């Protein structure tokens, strides 16, 4: 039930952001939102659960460095077991024609809710995303991530997740 409500809230948010963006259209679209859904900890039969989330990137903060184009990101996700993860970090952006390869690293706050206990409140997310550019400043993608506390806690079971992504610039 909570997942349906969150999907509905994300859908309404996307519509609101779209209408605000159209009303205050700037020549450069500098904000990118990544709406995603998928399976949290798909490799653990007992604790797997669906997830939804949103991630923000401000393209005005992109920087070209020796590793390529990097930018800060901030986001949040929630699972059907009410586990939450709030994070901020950095991602790299690599274009290969109309494909985008985006690895990222984001430390964040994890609360297990009724879901999997990952052993610590501070968790680190390593992620890779592959997306295809679509018309109207959009992308459709697939991503895989791993959450781990880097052995900061007494246990470190980690969690592997996959997501389907819809990215939209505003």
Contact map, one row per residue, 1 for C-alpha under 8 A:
11111000000000000000000000000000000000000000000000000000000000000000000000000000000000000000000000000000000000000000000000000000000000000000000000000000000000000000000000
11111100000000000000000000000000000000000000000000000000000000000000000000000001000000000000000000000000000000000000000000000000000000000000000000000000000000000000000000
11111110000000000000000000000000000000000000000000110000000000000000000000000011000000000000000000000000000000000000000000000000000000000000000000000000000000000000000000
11111111000000000000000000000000000000000000000000000000000000000000000000000000000000000000000000000000000000000000000000000000000000000000000000000000000000000000000000
11111111100000000000000000000000000000000000000000000000000000000000000000000000000000000000000000000000000000000000000000000000000000000000000000000000000000000000000000
01111111110000000000000000000000000000000000000000010000000000000000000000000000000000000000000000000000000000000000000000000000000000000000000000000000000000000000000000
00111111111000000000000000000000000000000000000000010000000000000000000000000000000000000000000000000000000000000000000000000000000000000000000000000000000000000000000000
00011111111100000000000000000000000000000000000000000000000000000000000000000000000000000000000000000000000000000000000000000000000000000000000000000000000000000000000000
00001111111110000000000000000000000000000000000000000000000000000000000000000000000000000000000000000000000000000000000000000000000000000000000000000000000000000000000000
00000111111111000000000000000000001000000000000000000000000000000000000000000000000000000000000000000000000000000000000000000000000000000000000000000000000000000000000000
00000011111111100000000000000000000000000000000000000000000000000000000000000000000000000000000000000000000000000000000000000000000000000000000000000000000000000000000000
00000001111111110000000000000000000000000000000000000000000000000000000000000000000000000000000000000000000000000000000000000000000000000000000000000000000000000000000000
00000000111111111000000000000000000000000000000000000000000000000000000000000000000000000000000000000000000000000000000000000000000000000000000000000000000000000000000000
00000000011111111100000000000000000000000000000000000000000000000000000000000000000000000000000000000000000000000000000000000000000000000000000000000000000000000000000000
00000000001111111110000000000000000000000000000000000000000000000000000000000000000000000000000000000000000000000000000000000000000000000000000000000000000000000000000000
00000000000111111111000000000000000000000000000000000000000000000000000000000000000000000000000000000000000000000000000000000000000000000000000000000000000000000000000000
00000000000011111111100000000000000000000000000000000000000000000000000000000000000000000000000000000000000000000000000000000000000000000000000000000000000000000000000001
00000000000001111111110000000000000000000000000000000000000000000000000000000000000000000000000000000000000000000000000000000000000000000000000000000000000000000000000001
00000000000000111111111000000000000000000000000000000000000000000000000000000000000000000000000000000000000000000000000000000000000000000000000000000000000000000000000000
00000000000000011111111100000000000000000000000000000000000000000000000000000000000000000000000000000000000000000000000000000000000000000000000000000000000000000000000000
00000000000000001111111110000000000000000000000000000000000000000000000000000000000000000000000000000000000000000000000000000000000000000000000000000000000000000000000001
00000000000000000111111110000000000000000000000000000000000000000000000000000000000000000000000000000000000000000000000000000000000000000000000000000000000000000000000000
00000000000000000011111110000000000000000000000000000000000000000000000000000000000000000000000000000000000000000000000000000000000000000000000000000000000000000000000000
00000000000000000001111111000000000000000000000000000000000000000000000000000000000000000000000000000000000000000000000000000000000000000000000000000000000000000000000000
00000000000000000000111111100000000000000000000000000000000000000000000000000000000000000000000000000000000000000000000000000000000000000000000000000000000000000000000000
00000000000000000000000111111000000000000000000000000000000000000000000000000000000000000000000000000000000000000000000000000000000000000000000000000000000000000000000000
00000000000000000000000011111000000000000000000000000000000000000000000000000000000000000000000000000000000000000000000000000000000000000000000000000000000000000000000000
00000000000000000000000001111100000000000000000000000000000000000000000000000000000000000000000000000000000000000000000000000000000000000000000000000000000000000000000000
00000000000000000000000001111111000000000000000000000000000000000000000000000000000000000000000000000000000000000000000000000000000000000000000000000000000000000000000011
00000000000000000000000000011111000000000000000000000000011100000000000000000000000000000000000000000000000000000000000000000000000000000000000000000000000000000000000011
00000000000000000000000000001111100000000000000000000001111100000000000000000000000000000000000000000000000000000000000000000000000000000000000000000000000000000000000011
00000000000000000000000000001111110000000000000000000001111000000000000000000000000000000000000000000000000000000000000000000000000000000000000000000000000000000000001111
00000000000000000000000000000011111000000000000000000111100000000000000000000000000000000000000000000000000000000000000000000000000000000000000000000000000000000000001111
00000000000000000000000000000001111100000000000000000111000000000000000000000000000000000000000000000000000000000000000000000000000000000000000000000000000000000000111100
00000000010000000000000000000000111110000000000000011110000000000000000000000000000000000000000000000000000000000000000000000000000000000000000000000000000000000000111000
00000000000000000000000000000000011111000000000000011100000000000000000000000000000000000000000000000000000000000000000000000000000000000000000000000000000000000011110000
00000000000000000000000000000000001111100000000001111000000000000000000000000000000000000000000000000000000000000000000000000000000000000000000000000000000000000011100000
00000000000000000000000000000000000111110000000001110000000000000000000000000000000000000000000000000000000000000000000000000000000000000000000000000000000000001111000000
00000000000000000000000000000000000011111100000111100000000000000000000000000000000000000000000000000000000000000000000000000000000000000000000000000000000000001110000000
00000000000000000000000000000000000001111100000111100000000000000000000000000010000000000000000000000000000000000000000000000000000000000000000000000000000000111100000000
00000000000000000000000000000000000000111111001110000000000000000000000000000000000000000000000000000000000000000000000000000000000000000000000000000000000000111000000000
00000000000000000000000000000000000000111111100110000000000000000000000000000000000000000000000000000000000000000000000000000000000000000000000000000000000000111100000000
00000000000000000000000000000000000000001111100100000000000000000000000000000000000000000000000000000000000000000000000000000000000000000000000000000000000000110000000000
00000000000000000000000000000000000000001111111100000000000000000000000000000000000000000000000000000000000000000000000000000000000000000000000000000000000000000000000000
00000000000000000000000000000000000000000111111100000000000000000000000000000000000000000000000000000000000000000000000000000000000000000000000000000000000000000000000000
00000000000000000000000000000000000000000001111100000000000000000000000000000000000000000000000000000000000000000000000000000000000000000000000000000000000000000000000000
00000000000000000000000000000000000000001001111110000000000000000000000000000000000000000000000000000000000000000011000000000000000000000000000000000000000000000000000000
00000000000000000000000000000000000000111111111111000000000000000000000000000000000000000000000000000000000000000000000000000000000000000000000000000000000000000000000000
00000000000000000000000000000000000000111100001111100000000000000000000000000011100000000000000000000000000000000000000000000000000000000000000000000000000000000000000000
00000000000000000000000000000000000011110000000111110000000000000000000000000011000000000000000000000000000000000000000000000000000000000000000000000000000000000000000000
00100000000000000000000000000000000011110000000011111000000000000000000000001111000000000000000000000000000000000000000000000000000000000000000000000000000000000000000000
00100110000000000000000000000000001111000000000001111100000000000000000000001110000000000000000000000000000000000000000000000000000000000000000000000000000000000000000000
00000000000000000000000000000000001110000000000000111110000000000000000000111100000000000000000000000000000000000000000000000000000000000000000000000000000000000000000000
00000000000000000000000000000000111100000000000000011111000000000000000000111000000000000000000000000000000000000000000000000000000000000000000000000000000000000000000000
00000000000000000000000000000000111000000000000000001111100000000000000011110000000000000000000000000000000000000000000000000000000000000000000000000000000000000000000000
00000000000000000000000000000011110000000000000000000111110000000000000011100000000000000000000000000000000000000000000000000000000000000000000000000000000000000000000000
00000000000000000000000000000011100000000000000000000011111000000000001111000000000000000000000000000000000000000000000000000000000000000000000000000000000000000000000000
00000000000000000000000000000111000000000000000000000001111111000000001110000000000000000000000000000000000000000000000000000000000000000000000000000000000000000000000000
00000000000000000000000000000111000000000000000000000000111111000000001000000000000000000000000000000000000000000000000000000000000000000000000000000000000000000000000000
00000000000000000000000000000110000000000000000000000000011111000000000000000000000000000000000000000000000000000000000000000000000000000000000000000000000000000000000000
00000000000000000000000000000000000000000000000000000000011111100000001100000000000000000000000000000000000000000000000000000000000000000000000000000000000000000000000000
00000000000000000000000000000000000000000000000000000000011111110000111100000000000000000000000000000000000000000000000000000000000000000000000000000000000000000000000000
00000000000000000000000000000000000000000000000000000000000011111000111000000000000000000000000000000000000000000000000000000000000000000000000000000000000000000000000000
00000000000000000000000000000000000000000000000000000000000001111111110000000000000000000000000000000000000000000000000000000000000000000000000000000000000000000000000000
00000000000000000000000000000000000000000000000000000000000000111111110000000000000000000000000000000000000000000000000000000000000000000000000000000000000000000000000000
00000000000000000000000000000000000000000000000000000000000000011111000000000000000000000000000000000000000000000000000000000000000000000000000000000000000000000000000000
00000000000000000000000000000000000000000000000000000000000000011111110000000000000000000001000000000000000000000000000000000000000000000000000000000000000000000000000000
00000000000000000000000000000000000000000000000000000000000000011111110000000000000000000001110000000000000000000000000000000000000000000000000000000000000000000000000000
00000000000000000000000000000000000000000000000000000000000001111011111000000000000000000001110000000000000000000000000000000000000000000000000000000000000000000000000000
00000000000000000000000000000000000000000000000000000000000001111011111100000000000000000111100000000000000000000000000000000000000000000000000000000000000000000000000000
00000000000000000000000000000000000000000000000000000000111011100000111110000000000000000111100000000000000000000000000000000000000000000000000000000000000000000000000000
00000000000000000000000000000000000000000000000000000000110011000000011111000000000000011110000000000000000000000000000000000000000000000000000000000000000000000000000000
00000000000000000000000000000000000000000000000000000011110000000000001111100000000000011110000000000000000000000000000000000000000000000000000000000000000000000000000000
00000000000000000000000000000000000000000000000000000011100000000000000111110000000001111000000000000000000000000000000000000000000000000000000000000000000000000000000000
00000000000000000000000000000000000000000000000000001111000000000000000011111000000001110000000000000000000000000000000000000000000000000000000000000000000000000000000000
00000000000000000000000000000000000000000000000000001110000000000000000001111100000111100000000000000000000000000000000000000000000000000000000000000000000000000000000000
00000000000000000000000000000000000000000000000000111100000000000000000000111110000111000000000000000000000000000000000000000000000000000000000000000000000000000000000000
00000000000000000000000000000000000000000000000000111000000000000000000000011111011110000000000000000000000000000000000000000000000000000000000000000000000000000000000000
00100000000000000000000000000000000000010000000011110000000000000000000000001111111100000000000000000000000000000010000000000000000000000000000000000000000000000000000000
01100000000000000000000000000000000000000000000011100000000000000000000000000111111000000000000000000000000000000000000000000000000000000000000000000000000000000000000000
00000000000000000000000000000000000000000000000010000000000000000000000000000011111000000000000000000000000000001110000000000000000000000000000000000000000000000000000000
00000000000000000000000000000000000000000000000000000000000000000000000000000111111100000000000000000000000000011110000000000000000000000000000000000000000000000000000000
00000000000000000000000000000000000000000000000000000000000000000000000000000111111110000000000000000000000001111111000000000000000000000000000000000000000000000000000000
00000000000000000000000000000000000000000000000000000000000000000000000000011110011111000000000000000000000001111000000000000000000000000000000000000000000000000000000000
00000000000000000000000000000000000000000000000000000000000000000000000000011100001111100000000000000000000111100000000000000000000000000000000000000000000000000000000000
00000000000000000000000000000000000000000000000000000000000000000000000001111000000111110000000000000000000111000000000000000000000000000000000000000000000000000000000000
00000000000000000000000000000000000000000000000000000000000000000000000001110000000011111000000000000000011110000000000000000000000000000000000000000000000000000000000000
00000000000000000000000000000000000000000000000000000000000000000000000111100000000001111100000000000000011100000000000000000000000000000000000000000000000000000000000000
00000000000000000000000000000000000000000000000000000000000000000000000111000000000000111110000000000001111000000000000000000000000000000000000000000000000000000000000000
00000000000000000000000000000000000000000000000000000000000000000000011110000000000000011111000000000001110000000000000000000000000000000000000000000000000000000000000000
00000000000000000000000000000000000000000000000000000000000000000000011110000000000000001111100000000111100000000000000000000000000000000000000000000000000000000000000000
00000000000000000000000000000000000000000000000000000000000000000011111000000000000000000111110000000111000000000000000000000000000000000000000000000000000000000000000000
00000000000000000000000000000000000000000000000000000000000000000001111000000000000000000011111000011110000000000000000000000000000000000000000000000000000000000000000000
00000000000000000000000000000000000000000000000000000000000000000001100000000000000000000001111100011100000000000000000000000000000000000000000000000000000000000000000000
00000000000000000000000000000000000000000000000000000000000000000000000000000000000000000000111111111000000000000000000000000000000000000000000000000000000000000000000000
00000000000000000000000000000000000000000000000000000000000000000000000000000000000000000000011111111000000000000000000000000000000000000000000000000000000000000000000000
00000000000000000000000000000000000000000000000000000000000000000000000000000000000000000000001111110000000000000000000000000000000000000000000000000000000000000000000000
00000000000000000000000000000000000000000000000000000000000000000000000000000000000000000000001111110000000000000000000000000000000110000000000000000000000000000000000000
00000000000000000000000000000000000000000000000000000000000000000000000000000000000000000000001111111000000000000000000000000000011110000000000000000000000000000000000000
00000000000000000000000000000000000000000000000000000000000000000000000000000000000000000000111111111100000000000000000000000000111110000000000000000000000000000000000000
00000000000000000000000000000000000000000000000000000000000000000000000000000000000000000000111100111110000000000000000000000001111000000000000000000000000000000000000000
00000000000000000000000000000000000000000000000000000000000000000000000000000000000000000011110000011111000000000000000000000001110000000000000000000000000000000000000000
00000000000000000000000000000000000000000000000000000000000000000000000000000000000000000011100000001111100000000000000000000111100000000000000000000000000000000000000000
00000000000000000000000000000000000000000000000000000000000000000000000000000000000000001111000000000111110000000000000000001111000000000000000000000000000000000000000000
00000000000000000000000000000000000000000000000000000000000000000000000000000000000000001110000000000011111000000000000000011110000000000000000000000000000000000000000000
00000000000000000000000000000000000000000000000000000000000000000000000000000000000000111100000000000001111100000000000000011100000000000000000000000000000000000000000000
00000000000000000000000000000000000000000000000000000000000000000000000000000000000000111000000000000000111110000000000001111000000000000000000000000000000000000000000000
00000000000000000000000000000000000000000000000000000000000000000000000000000000000011110000000000000000011111000000000001111000000000000000000000000000000000000000000000
00000000000000000000000000000000000000000000000000000000000000000000000000000000000011100000000000000000001111100000000011100000000000000000000000000000000000000000000000
00000000000000000000000000000000000000000000000000000000000000000000000000000000001111000000000000000000000111110000000111100000000000000000000000000000000000000000000000
00000000000000000000000000000000000000000000000000000000000000000000000000000000001110000000000000000000000011111000000010000000000000000000000000000000000000000000000000
00000000000000000000000000000000000000000000000000000000000000000000000000000000011100000000000000000000000001111111110000000000000000000000000000000000000000000000000000
00000000000000000000000000000000000000000000000000000000000000000000000000000000111100000000000000000000000000111111000000000000000000000000000000000000000000000000000000
00000000000000000000000000000000000000000000000000000000000000000000000000000000111000000000000000000000000000011111000000000000000000000000000000000000000000000000000000
00000000000000000000000000000000000000000000001000000000000000000000000000000010111000000000000000000000000000011111100000000000000000000000000000000000000000000000000000
00000000000000000000000000000000000000000000001000000000000000000000000000000000001000000000000000000000000000011111110000000000000000000000000000000000000000000000000000
00000000000000000000000000000000000000000000000000000000000000000000000000000000000000000000000000000000000000010011111100000000000000000000000000000000000000000000000000
00000000000000000000000000000000000000000000000000000000000000000000000000000000000000000000000000000000000000010001111110000000000000000000000000011000001111100000000000
00000000000000000000000000000000000000000000000000000000000000000000000000000000000000000000000000000000000000000000111110000000000000000000000000001000111110000000000000
00000000000000000000000000000000000000000000000000000000000000000000000000000000000000000000000000000000000001000000111111100000000000000000000000001001100100000000000000
00000000000000000000000000000000000000000000000000000000000000000000000000000000000000000000000000000000000011100000011111100000000000000000000000000000000000000000000000
00000000000000000000000000000000000000000000000000000000000000000000000000000000000000000000000000000000001111000000000111110000000000000000000000001000000000000000000000
00000000000000000000000000000000000000000000000000000000000000000000000000000000000000000000000000000000001111000000000111111000000000000000000000111100000000000000000000
00000000000000000000000000000000000000000000000000000000000000000000000000000000000000000000000000000000111100000000000001111100000000000000000001111100000000000000000000
00000000000000000000000000000000000000000000000000000000000000000000000000000000000000000000000000000001111100000000000000111110000000000000000011110000000000000000000000
00000000000000000000000000000000000000000000000000000000000000000000000000000000000000000000000000000011110000000000000000011111000000000000000011100000000000000000000000
00000000000000000000000000000000000000000000000000000000000000000000000000000000000000000000000000000011100000000000000000001111100000000000001111000000000000000000000000
00000000000000000000000000000000000000000000000000000000000000000000000000000000000000000000000000001111000000000000000000000111110000000000001110000000000000000000000000
00000000000000000000000000000000000000000000000000000000000000000000000000000000000000000000000000011110000000000000000000000011111000000000111100000000000000000000000000
00000000000000000000000000000000000000000000000000000000000000000000000000000000000000000000000000111100000000000000000000000001111100000000111000000000000000000000000000
00000000000000000000000000000000000000000000000000000000000000000000000000000000000000000000000000111000000000000000000000000000111110000011110000000000000000000000100000
00000000000000000000000000000000000000000000000000000000000000000000000000000000000000000000000001110000000000000000000000000000011111000011100000000000000000000000000000
00000000000000000000000000000000000000000000000000000000000000000000000000000000000000000000000001110000000000000000000000000000001111101111000000000000000000000000000000
00000000000000000000000000000000000000000000000000000000000000000000000000000000000000000000000000000000000000000000000000000000000111111111000000000000000000000000000000
00000000000000000000000000000000000000000000000000000000000000000000000000000000000000000000000000000000000000000000000000000000000011111100000000000000000000000000000000
00000000000000000000000000000000000000000000000000000000000000000000000000000000000000000000000000000000000000000000000000000000000001111100000000000000000000000000000000
00000000000000000000000000000000000000000000000000000000000000000000000000000000000000000000000000000000000000000000000000000000000011111110000000000000000000000000000111
00000000000000000000000000000000000000000000000000000000000000000000000000000000000000000000000000000000000000000000000000000000000011111111000000000000000000000000011110
00000000000000000000000000000000000000000000000000000000000000000000000000000000000000000000000000000000000000000000000000000000001111001111100000000000000000000000111100
00000000000000000000000000000000000000000000000000000000000000000000000000000000000000000000000000000000000000000000000000000000001111000111110000000000000000000001111000
00000000000000000000000000000000000000000000000000000000000000000000000000000000000000000000000000000000000000000000000000000000111100000011111000000000000000000001111000
00000000000000000000000000000000000000000000000000000000000000000000000000000000000000000000000000000000000000000000000000000000111000000001111100000000000000000111100000
00000000000000000000000000000000000000000000000000000000000000000000000000000000000000000000000000000000000000000000000000000011110000000000111110000000000000000111100000
00000000000000000000000000000000000000000000000000000000000000000000000000000000000000000000000000000000000000000000000000000011100000000000011111000000000000011110000000
00000000000000000000000000000000000000000000000000000000000000000000000000000000000000000000000000000000000000000000000000001111000000000000001111100000000000011100000000
00000000000000000000000000000000000000000000000000000000000000000000000000000000000000000000000000000000000000000000000000011110000000000000000111110000000001111000000000
00000000000000000000000000000000000000000000000000000000000000000000000000000000000000000000000000000000000000000000000000111100000000000000000011111000000001110000000000
00000000000000000000000000000000000000000000000000000000000000000000000000000000000000000000000000000000000000000000010000111000000000000000000001111110000111100000000000
00000000000000000000000000000000000000000000000000000000000000000000000000000000000000000000000000000000000000000000011101110000000000000000000000111111100101000000000000
00000000000000000000000000000000000000000000000000000000000000000000000000000000000000000000000000000000000000000000000000110000000000000000000000011111000100000000000000
00000000000000000000000000000000000000000000000000000000000000000000000000000000000000000000000000000000000000000000000000000000000000000000000000011111111100000000000000
00000000000000000000000000000000000000000000000000000000000000000000000000000000000000000000000000000000000000000000000100000000000000000000000000001111111100000000000000
00000000000000000000000000000000000000000000000000000000000000000000000000000000000000000000000000000000000000000000001100000000000000000000000000001011111100000000000000
00000000000000000000000000000000000000000000000000000000000000000000000000000000000000000000000000000000000000000000001000000000000000000000000000000011111100000000000000
00000000000000000000000000000000000000000000000000000000000000000000000000000000000000000000000000000000000000000000011000000000000000000000000000000011111110000000000000
00000000000000000000000000000000000000000000000000000000000000000000000000000000000000000000000000000000000000000000011100000000000000000000000000011111111111000000000000
00000000000000000000000000000000000000000000000000000000000000000000000000000000000000000000000000000000000000000000011000000000000000000000000000010000001111100000000000
00000000000000000000000000000000000000000000000000000000000000000000000000000000000000000000000000000000000000000000010000000000000000000000000001111000000111110000000000
00000000000000000000000000000000000000011110000000000000000000000000000000000000000000000000000000000000000000000000010000000000000000000000000001110000000011111000000000
00000000000000000000000000000000000000011110000000000000000000000000000000000000000000000000000000000000000000000000000000000000000000000000000111100000000001111100000000
00000000000000000000000000000000000001111100000000000000000000000000000000000000000000000000000000000000000000000000000000000000000000000000000111000000000000111110000000
00000000000000000000000000000000000001110100000000000000000000000000000000000000000000000000000000000000000000000000000000000000000000000000011110000000000000011111000000
00000000000000000000000000000000000111100000000000000000000000000000000000000000000000000000000000000000000000000000000000000000000000000000011100000000000000001111100000
00000000000000000000000000000000000111000000000000000000000000000000000000000000000000000000000000000000000000000000000000000000000000000001111000000000000000000111110000
00000000000000000000000000000000011110000000000000000000000000000000000000000000000000000000000000000000000000000000000000000000001000000011111000000000000000000011111000
00000000000000000000000000000000011100000000000000000000000000000000000000000000000000000000000000000000000000000000000000000000000000000111100000000000000000000001111100
00000000000000000000000000000001111000000000000000000000000000000000000000000000000000000000000000000000000000000000000000000000000000000111100000000000000000000000111110
00000000000000000000000000000001110000000000000000000000000000000000000000000000000000000000000000000000000000000000000000000000000000001110000000000000000000000000011111
00000000000000000000000000001111100000000000000000000000000000000000000000000000000000000000000000000000000000000000000000000000000000001100000000000000000000000000001111
00000000000000001100100000001111100000000000000000000000000000000000000000000000000000000000000000000000000000000000000000000000000000001000000000000000000000000000000111
